[in-house]
């Protein structure tokens, strides 16, 4: 939430707010100020996925933060995991900075092809030299 922006994570008030957010993340009816919950996040991910599925391109790059990508993945995996317990299980699905995940879409289904982890600094060095 915006009230903890530009604060220190070891501040007791910030810790209490973060703990409260984590505790209630999967409660569809609970909101803390301007923070979205799991229902909001999955709704936003569904809109993004609908948009991606409508595009006529064979290759699309999607760059985002881990929580949003996990929400996208939860909707791509068969059957579409929209129950909060399933989305909660994906919270342990680690996505590293600079990670590439390859998916394809056809016949109204998503297919995971693989995940590549690498150091972005090494990749950029090889790309530029």
FENSULGI-V689380 format. One record per backbone hydrogen bond with DSSP energy under -1.0 kcal/mol. NH is the residue of the N-H (numbers start at 0). CO is the residue of the C=O. If there is no record, write none. Layout:
nh=<NH | NH>
co=<CO | CO>
//
This chain:
nh=<3 | 4 | 6 | 10 | 14 | 15 | 16 | 17 | 18 | 19 | 20 | 21 | 22 | 23 | 26 | 29 | 34 | 37 | 40 | 41 | 42 | 43 | 44 | 45 | 46 | 47 | 48 | 49 | 50 | 51 | 52 | 53 | 54 | 68 | 69 | 70 | 71 | 72 | 73 | 74 | 75 | 76 | 80 | 81 | 86 | 87 | 88 | 89 | 90 | 91 | 92 | 98 | 99 | 101 | 103 | 105 | 108 | 110 | 112 | 113 | 115 | 122 | 123 | 124 | 125 | 126 | 127 | 128>
co=<0 | 1 | 3 | 7 | 10 | 11 | 12 | 13 | 14 | 15 | 16 | 17 | 18 | 19 | 23 | 26 | 31 | 24 | 36 | 37 | 38 | 39 | 40 | 41 | 42 | 43 | 44 | 45 | 46 | 47 | 48 | 49 | 51 | 64 | 65 | 66 | 67 | 68 | 69 | 70 | 71 | 72 | 73 | 79 | 82 | 83 | 84 | 85 | 87 | 88 | 89 | 95 | 115 | 113 | 110 | 108 | 105 | 103 | 101 | 101 | 99 | 118 | 119 | 120 | 121 | 122 | 123 | 124>
//
